[in-house]
Amino acid sequence: MKFIQHFFSILVGTAYCSRKFPPGFKFGAATAAYQIEGAWNISDKSESIWDVFSHERPGAIVDGSNGDVACDSYHQWRRDVEIASELGLHFYRFSISWTRLLPNGFTNHVSEDGKRYYSDLIDALLEKGIQPVVTLYHWDLPQSLQNLGGWTNPLIADWFGQYTRVAYTLYGDRVKTWITINEPVIYCQASYGSGLHAPGIISIGLGGYLCSKNSVLAHAKAWRIYDEEFRPKYKGKVSLTNQLTWFEPVTEDEQESADLALQLWTGIYAHPIFSEEGGWPAELEKRIAEKSRQEGYPVSRLPPFTEEEKEFVRGTYDFFGFNFYTARTTRKAKAGEEVGPWPFTGAPDLGVVLSVRADWPRASDWIFIYPKALRLQLSWVKQQYGDVDIFILENGIAGHDTDLDDQYRVKFYRDHLEQVLLAIQEDDVKVSCYTAWTMIDNFEWSDGYRSKLGLYEVDFEAPARTRRPRASAHYYKSVIKSHSLDVDINNKITDELYNFLFIFRVRILILKL
């Protein structure tokens, strides 16, 4: 009898506690400058690589669109702040457009209009009790710097550092969380591997690796500038955020292929910063060097770090930025099988083929839904880099409909948030916040306006770009308000469930005594 009572006590206690998020856990939503601001040529703003790419190669965008107007958030930013407040967000993550703040790309000219725009946005958020979380680079490199080689030019680390110093100086007194760089795996590996993203240059196995190293160094430069010049006064936090895709072996004997894919997707940007030894993941570096020699290159296509560079980069973080959407399966390529291209269908340098499982629902061209993968990925980060503080900075799902009753998105958020709770409570992973991508529909890069990811719908035909909440917005608002996943179908807190569980648990405890 005592065993049964103890079992039910544990069971009910878990049920009661597992739906509540830990005290201090924060909820936010995110956007990015090029995707929402519009006003591409307002004032003295110059062209970014996405301005040029979308204008010169409209065929690369599925609907031939661009971000010239987008959500018109440059003019409608007050409505965006209202939406953040309506949702009850603890923080709002947005990005600064490099070209809006520094039209020349360099610090010899700071735009007064650009400076004022972001200052007003930050102040308005703080007035609503919402913390600004600012991304310094979300893919919109000044075209003037791309003309000099962009992310393949090693001088980009210095250029980026100079830009970030301006942002810290202007807004560091009010912004306490900074993200240096967003998802280098996309603007390096995917962009140079396919040419489907700006700058539209295909340089398979070369440009992407140069971009990877320079991005890691640029992040480290930005972190050290803050650490040395601004942290003593403002006491904020700085890191980069990576997009993490879970790689799962097709069969148990394919674990090595999954491990290699994880290192090529995430480890290449995380290992130099978060590991104790620094530098590239050892097995990854070894295999790419061997493949380069086989192809006749005198040196590895993945440029090595010097010992000085390793030391400069290692430890340049205050949290682990974590964006998550989907998963893939892995297997070794068969003899003579053509592999590639990375990161879409394979990893030629590793001889790994990527696919998906039949039972993973497809949400878009690239998002396959596998909620458990989020928990597995969180645990992988802890296993690889220790008990680091993880900030989930993007998670969301695309749809192509305009229905406000987006129950599929409600389910996506509920299922993924459940996995976050399991990672916290069962796996003891240190997760401090969760960010929905995205707060409002936007220009979704090569997918244009076809993909809808917003908690709020945006009418892109209306001059004012009218925003309306979807069912997922009401659901997310209720989760934030209740600090719990116990919301009913109408997105209200189920007090009856709490009361039942509490009374049941008390009765069990009385019986136990």
N, C-alpha and C positions, 0 to 999 in steps of 0.2 A: 504493500500500500504506500509506503513511504517513497519507494522508487517511482511509482506512478504519479504521486503528488509532485515530486521533484521534477519529473519529466514535463508535466503540464505547466509547472511554474516557469520553467525555462522556455517552453514553447510559447506561452502566452506573453511572457516578458519580452521575448524577442519580437513577437508580432506587434506588441505595443510600442516598443522603442524603435523598431526598424523603419517605421514610416516617417519618423521625425528626423530632420537634419540637425547636425550638431550645433550647439550654441556658437554664434559668430560666423556660421557659414553664410556666404554672400551669393546673391543672384544678380546677374546682369544680362545685357543684350549688346550686340555689336553691329557696327557698320564699318565701311571704309570710304575714304574720301572720293576716289574716282567713281565708285559705284553709286554714290548718292548725291554728291554736291552739285554736279552740273557746272554752269557758269565757267565753262572751260577757257573762255577768252575774256573774262571780265577783268577790268582794271589792268594791272601790269602782270597778271599771271602769264607764265610762258607755257609752252607745250610739254606735256609728259610723253613718255614712250607710248602710252595707251591712247593719247590724243592722236598721235601720228599713225600708229598702227591701225586704229579703227577707221581713220579717215582714208588712209591709203590702201587698206586691204579689207574693205567691208565684207568681202566674201569669206573671210576667216571667222566672222561672227554669224551664228546660225540664222539670225533674222536680219542681218545687214545693218544692225543698229550701232549706236555708240553712246558714250556717256556725256555728250554735249550738254544735255539738260538733266537726264536721269531723274532723280526725285526732286530736283531743284532745291536741295537742302541748303545751298548757299543763301537762298532767300527764305526758305521755309524752316529754318533751323529752330525757330521758336516752337513750331508745331512738333518737331522731333523731341524737344525737351518736354513738352506736354505729354507726349506719348510715353516717354521714359517714366514720367511721374505717374501717369495713369496705370502703368504696369506695376508700379511700386518698386522699381529697380533700386538695388543698392548702389550699382555702378553702371555707367554707360561707357562702352569701349568704342572709340572712334579713332580715325587716323588723321594726321596732318598731311596735307598735300605739299610735298617738297617744293613744287613749282609755284604754289600760291604764296608760300612764305619767303622763299628765296628764288625770285624769277630767273636769275642767271645760273642757278644751281650752286653758286658760291656765295660767300658771306659778305661780299662787297656791297650788296644791295639787299636790304630787308624791306619787304613790301609793307607799307603802312596799313593798307586795306586787309591784306592777309593776316597781319599781326592782330588787327582789331577783330576780325571774324572769329578766330579761335579763342581770343580772350573773352569775347562776349559769350560764346558758347560755354566755356568753362565756368564763367561767373553765373550764368543762368542755371546750369546744373547744380552748382553748389548752393544756390538759393533754394533749390527744391530738395536739398539734402541728398543729392546724388553725386557720388564720387566720379570724377572723370578718370578714365583709364585710357592713356594716349599711346597709339601706335605711331612710331616715327617713319616707318617705311612699309607701305602696303602696296608694293608693285608699281607705283607710278613714278619711276625715275625721270628726272629732267632729261629731255631729248638732247639738250646741250651736253650733258655728261655722257649720254649714249654715243654721241658723235665722237667722243674721245675713247670709246671702248667699253663704257658702262661697267658692268660688274665683272668683266674679264680683265679690266685694267687694275693692277694692284694699288694704284693711287686712290681708288675708290674708298678705301678704308679711311684715308685722311679726309677726303671730301665729305664722307658721311659723318665722321667725327666732328668736323667743323659745323655742319648743319645741326647736329644734335646739340651742340653747345649753345647755339642760338635758341633752340626750343627750350632747353633747360633754363636758360637765363630769363626768357620771357615768361615761362609758365611754371617753373619749378616751385614757386612759393605756393601754388594751388594744386598742382598735379603731384600725387604721391605714388602713383604706379605708372611706370613707363614700359612699353614694349619696343625694343629697338627695331626688330625685323620680324616680319610675318611670313612664315612658310617658305623658306628659301628652296625647299625641295620642288616647289611649283615654279617659281620664277627662274630657277637654275636648271634643274633636271628636266622638268616638263617643257619649259619654254625652249631651251636649246636642243632638247631631244626631239621636238616635233615642229617647232616654228609656229605653233597654233596660238601662242600667247606672245604679247609684246616682249622683246623687240622684233619678233618674227624671224630670227636667225636660226638656221639649222646647223648645229655643230655637235654632232653625236659623239659622245665619248671625249670631247675636248672642252668646248665652251662651258658645258654644265659643270665640269670639275673645277675649271678656273673660277667660275662664279661661286662655287661652293666654298673654296678656300678663302676667297676675298670677302665673302659674306660673313664667314666666321670671324675673320680678322676685323672687319668693320664693326660687327657687334661688340667684340672685345674692346675696341677703341672707344666706342660710345659708352660702354659700361665703366671703363676706367676713368673717362672724363667725368662722369657723374660721381663716381666713387671718390675721386680725389678733389674735385672742385665744388661739388654741390651737396653731397650726402651730409657732410658735417653740419650744414645749415638747414637743409630741408628734410633730411632723414627719410627719403623715399626709397622705393624698390625699383629695380631695373632688371629685365631679362629679355630674351627673345622668345618667340613662340613658334613651335614646329607643328606641321600637320602630321599626325601619326596614323598610319594605316596598319591594321592588324594583319599579319601574314601567318596563315595556318597551314601546316603540312597536309597534303592530300591523304597521306597515310603516315603512320608512326615512324616509319623508316626514312621519311623525307624531312625530319626535323632540321637537318643541317641546311637545307634549302630555305626553310622559313627563317632560320637564324640569320643567314646571309642577307636575305631580303630586308629583314628588320634593320640590319646595320646599314644597308645601302640607302634605305628610305629615311630612317631616323638617326641611327648611330653616327652617320657622317656629319650631322650638325650638332648632335648632343655629346658624343664621346669627347671631342676636344675641349668642351666646356665643363661637363659635369663629372667626367671620370677622374679618378685619382692620378692616373698616369698621363692623361692628356693625349693629344695627337689623334690621328685617324684610328678607327678600330683596326686592330693588328691584322686579322685575317682578311679583312676587306682591302687594306693597303697592299698586303702580300699578293692577293689574287689579281688585282688590277695592274700591279707592277709586272707580274708574270705575263699577263695577257698583252700588255704593252710591248714587252720584249719579243713575244711571239709575232707581233705585228710589225716589228722592225723599228720601233721607236727607241731612241737612245736612252730616254728616261721615261718614267711612269707618266701616263696621262693624268693621273691624280697627283698634283704637285705636292711633294712632302712638306711638312712643317720643319723649320729649323728648331733646335732646342730652345732658342730664345723665343721663337714664336709660340711654341708649346707652353712655355711658362707664362707668356703674355696673355694667352687665351684661357688657360686652365683656371677654373674657379670664378669666372666672370658671370655670376648669376646671383639673384636673390630669391628666385622661385623657378619652377619648371613650367614654362608655357606649353599648353597641351590643347591642340585642336584635333577633333576626331569626327569622322563621318562614316567610314566603311571598312571593309576587309577584303582580302583576297586569299586564295589558296596557292600553294607552291609545290613544285616538283622539279627534279633534275631533268634537264633536256635529254632526250634520247640521242643516240649516236646519229650525227648528220642532220639533226633537227634544227631548223632555223629559229632563232630566238630573238624576240624583241618586238617593238622597241621599248626601252625603259622610259617611264614607269608604267606603261599602259598594258602591255601583254607579256613582258618578260624582262629579264636582266641579262643582256648578252655577255657582259663582262664576268658574270658569275655562272652562266649556263643554267639559269633558273627560269621556268615557265610559270606564268601567273594565270589564274582562272578564278571562278567562283563556284560555290555550291548551289545545287538546284533549289534547295529550300531557303535560300536567301532572297527575299522579295526585292525586286528592282524598283528603285524610286526615281532614277534618272539615268542618263548615259553612263554615269560613273559611280553612283551611290547604290550599293546593295546593302540591305538592312540586316544587321547581325548584332543586336544589342549586347549580347554577352561579350563580344569582342572589346567593348569599351572597358569592362572590368578586367579582362585579360591584359589589355594594353596598359592600364594603370598599374597593375601588379608587375608587369614587365619593367616599367620605369623604376619602380622601387627596387626590383631585383638587380637592375643594371647599375643604378646610381645612388642607392641608399634611400634613407628616409627624407627625401627632398620634399619641400612644400610644393604641391602641384596646383596650378591655376588652370582649370578648364576654361579656355578662352574662346572656343567655338564648338558648337554642336548643333546640327539642324538637318532638315530634310527638304528636298526640292519637290515641287509639284508643278504641273503645267495647267492646272485649272484655276478659275477665278472664284470658286465657291468659298464663301465665308465660313461654311460649316466644315472645316478641314479636320475631321475626326482622325484621319490617318496621321496628321501631324501631332495631334493630341496624344495618340498612342505612341508615336515615336518618342516624344519627350518623356512620357510616363515610363516607357520601357527602359530608356537610357538612364533616366534619373534613378530608377530602381537599381541599376547596375552600379551607379556611383555610390549609392548607399551601401550596397553589398561590399564594394571595395573598401569603403571606410570602416564598416562595422565588422566584417568577417575577415578581411585581408589586412587590416590595420594600415591602409594606405592613407597618407596625409593629403587630403584634398580640401582646399580652402574655399573654392568658389566654383560657380558654374555659369557659363555664358551661352545664351541662345543666339544662334546665327540664323536669321538676322532679324533685327528689330522691325524693319520695313522691307518690302520688296525693293529690288534694286537692279542695276545693270550687272548681270552675272557673267562678266568676262566673255569668253567665246560663245557662251550660251545666250548672250544678249538678255532680252526681257522675257524669253520663253520660260525660264525656270523661275518659279515663285518660291522663295524661302522665307518670306516675311511673316512675323506674327501679325503684322498689319498689312493689309492689301494697299497697294498704291495704284491709283487710276492714272496710267501714263498718257491717257488721251485728254485728261482734264488740265487746263492751264495751270491750276494751283496744285496739281498732283495730289489730289484728295487722298487722305489716308483713312482706312476703316479697319477696326479690329476684327480679326478672325476668331473662331472658337478657340484656337490655340492660344491667343492672347489672353482670353478670359481664364483659360486653364492655368496658364503660367502665372498670371496675376494671383490666382487662388493659392497656388503652390507657394509663392513668395509670401503671401499674407499669412498663411497657416504654418509656414516653415515645415511643410509636411507634404507627403504624397497622398494623404487621406482626403481626397476631394471626390465628390460624387459626380454623376454624369452631367449634372448641371453646374459643375465646377464650384460647389460650395463645400465647406469643411464639414465632414461627417462627424459632428459632435456625438451622435448616438453611438458611433463605433468606438470613439475614445472612451465614452462612459462605460460601455459594455465591457471593453477590454480591461479598463481600470477596476471595475467591480469584480469581474471574473478573477483577475489576478489577486485582488485582496482576499477573496474567498479561498483561493488556492493556498495563499500564504497562511491564512488562519488555520486551514486544515493541516498544513504542514507543522504548525506550532502545536 
